[in-house]
Amino acid sequence: MQLLFLRAFPQTVEAGLRVAKIGNSSVRYEVGLFLAGEPLTVAKGHFVHVYVDRANRRPSPLPQRLQSVLEALQ
């Protein structure tokens, strides 16, 4: 999981993002928020990014280059 450090009052929060699932035309990302230095999440969630063809507005396959990068992050 990639960590991002956010400084806010009253303490620092670390955010992690991971590629959870790669589909034919979509990617599921999971997000976790951690108190600085703590191993357990205090909040978590997910979102799905579906790639669509602009012309017909239908799901389209992930570009091979993007799929390769996402697989390396998984």
SULJO-V348961 format. One record per backbone hydrogen bond with DSSP energy under -1.0 kcal/mol. CO is the residue of the C=O (numbers start at 1). NH is the residue of the N-H. If there is no record, write none. Layout:
co->(CO:CO)
nh->(NH:NH)
This chain:
co->(2:4:6:12:13:14:15:16:17:18:21:24:25:26:27:28:28:29:30:31:32:33:33:34:35:43:45:47:49:51:53:58:63:64:65:66:67:68:69:70)
nh->(17:15:13:36:6:34:4:32:2:30:28:62:51:23:49:20:21:47:18:45:16:42:43:14:38:33:31:29:27:60:57:53:67:68:69:70:71:72:73:74)
